[in-house]
């Protein structure tokens, strides 16, 4: 009996530690958002902002004059995400010697860029002052900046005092490997399918559960026009082979 109880407790402990967490979409400023999703080993960042401006984001900081870890997406010819060290001096944040973020997608739909990148929760990179994420219910302070173009120069706008809170994730959509961008969306959004899915049926439901949109999409035809829908919060469900995965979508 004791052995069974011990085995049950071990399984419960393994299950608890394997749970994922998410901040949900954090609004930094109009048209600029970020979302963090964690599992026991990695963090995934979804950065959504204007496609014609460089994007800056600092982790664990409450002031533009703080020092710490962050990222910048810039480059007029090829826009890339770089791991940066914010010095708090008002100068351009230094690019880290070791680039720990791996960009898995960098897509532009209309005038909106969505960058999805991953890295280890803790990189051990002390020279880059990398922020340590945890797969738990915790909060994170953020600072942000937007450029006037894609060329990294003096910011056009900036902000601090933004925070997000991690909670247990029930997002089966992301856990199955689906990606939705941009979110929030305006006129068009896209759903990136995992390799094992050739086609899926996409359904959108409003906040009262009414079905407002249905479309079949594929790996090559994955964009959805939502110009006719009113702004608000929606639930998106994708179905294939009697399996359904859901997540939230914000239409601006």
N, C-alpha and C positions, 0 to 999 in steps of 0.2 A: 504493500500500500504506500509506504514511504517513497519507494522508488518511482511509482506511478506519479505521485504528487510532485516529486522533484523534477521528473521529466516534463510534467505539465507546466511547472513554473519556468523551466528553461525555454520551452516553446513559447510561452507567453512573453517572456523577456525578449526572445528573438523577434517575435511579431511586433512588439512595441517599438523596438529600436529600428525596425525596417520601415516604419511608417514615414511617409513623406510630408513635407510642409510647404506652404505657399503664403506669399503676402497678398495674393490677388493683385489686381492692377492698381498701382500707386500713381495718382495724378501729380506730376511735378509742376506743370503749368499748362496753359491751353495748347493742346496738340502735342504734348510731350509726356510720355508715361513710361513706367518701368514695372516689371513684375519679376520676382525671384521665386524659384521653385527649388527645393532641396530634397535630396535623398540621403542615405547614410554616408555617402562618399563625395558627392558633387553638388554644385549649385548651378542652376541654369538661369540666365538673365535674359529677359525679353525687353528690348529697348525699342520704343516706338516714338518717332519724331519727324519733323519736316525733312524731306529728302534733299532740300537745297541749302541746309545749314549744318555746320559741325555740331556734334552733340557731346556734352561733357557731363560726367556724373562722378561724385565722390561718395565713398562709403564710410559710415561711422563718424561723420563730421557734422557739426552744428553751425559752423561759420565758414565764410569764404576765406577767412584768414587762418583756418585750422590746417594742420598738416595731416597727411594720411594717404590712403590708397584710393584709386579711382580709374576711370577709363575715359578715353576720348575717341570718337568716331569722326574722322576727317579725311580730306583728300579730294581735290577737284576731279582728277582723272579716274582714280580708283579710291573709293571711300572705304577705309579699313578701321577696325577697332583696335586700339592700342592700350596696353596696360601702363598706367601712369602713377607717378609719385607726386602728390600735391604738396608743395613746399610752404604754402601759406604766405608767401612773400608778394603775391600779386604778379609773379612771373609765370611763364608757361610751365605747366607741370612736366617734370622730367619723364621721358620714356624709360620704362624699366629695362634693365639688361636682360632679364628673363621674362618673356611674354607668356603669362600663365593662362590667359583666356584663349579658348579655341572657338572661333566663330563657326557655327554650324550652318547658318544661313544669313544672308544679307540681301533683302529683297525690297524693291520699290514698287508700290502699287499707287498709281496716280501721283500725288505729291507727298506720300507718306513712306518713310523708310522703316523697316522692321529688321532689327538685328537680334539674332538669337545666339548666345555664346555660353560656354560652360567652362568650369575650372574646378579644381579640388576645393573642398570646404576650407581646408587649411593647406596652403602651399608650402609653408616653411621658408618662404622667401623674405627674410628679414631686411635684406638690402633694398627691396622694393616696398617695404612697410606694408605688405599685403594684409588686407582686412581678413579676419577669420570669421567665416560663416559657421553656424551650427544648425544641425537638423533638429530643431526644437522650436517650442513656442517662445520666441524672443522678438525684440523690436530692433529696428535699424534706423539710424538717422542718415539723412542724405542731403547733399548740396548738388546743384545743377547749374549748367550754363548752356547757352545757345549762341552760335556765331551768326554773323550777318551773311556768310557764304560757307562753302565747304572748305575753304582755305583757312587753316588754323591761324587765328590772329585774335585781337582783342574781342572779347565777347560782346554780343549785342544786348543780351539780357542774362540775368543770373538770379539764383534764389537759394535760400537755406531755410532751416526750420521745418523741413518736410520729414516725415517718418512713416514707417510701415511696420506692421505686426505680422509675424509668421503664425499661421494656424495649421492644424492638421488638414492635409489635402485630401479631398474626395473627388478630384478632377480625373476621372477615368480617361478622358480625352487625351490629356498630356501624358499620362502614365502609359497609354498604349502606343505613344510615338507620333500622334497627330500634332500638327502645328497650324495655328491660325494667325494670320497677319493681314493688315494691321489690326490691332485691337487696343483702343477704340478704332472704329472704322467710320468712313464717311459715305462714299458712293459704292465702293467695291471692296471686297475682302477675298482672301484666298485660303484654302485649306490644303496643306501639304500632307499627303498620305504616306504612311509607312510602306516599305517595299512590299510587304505581304498583301497589301490591298490594291487591287487594280481599279475598282470602282466602289463608290459608296453612295448612299442616298443621304442628302443633307436636309434636315428640317429645322426651321426656326420657330420658336414659341415665344409669345410675349409674356409679360409678368403674371398674367392671369391664366396662363396655360393654353391660350388659343394658338392653334397652328396658323402661321401667317405666311410661310414660304416653304416650298419643297423643290429640290433639284437633284438630279443625278450627276455626279462629277467623277472625274477619272484622274489618273496621274498627270496626263497632258492637258486636260481641261478642268482646272481646279478653281477658277475665279467665279465669284458670285456677285451679281449686280443687286445692290440693296437700295438703290436710289429712290424707290417708291415707298420705302418704309420710314416711319417717323422715328425721331431720335428717342433713345431710351435703352433699357436693359433687356436683353433677350437670352434665352437658353438655346444653344445650338446642339443638335443631336445628329450623329452620323451612324448609319446602320449598314452592316454588311454581314451576310450569312447568319442572320438572326442575332448578331451581336451589336449592341448599341453603346456608344460612348458619348458623353456629354460634357459641355463646358459653358462658360458665360461669354457673351458678346455684348459690347457697348457700341451702339450706333449714335454718332454725334449729330 
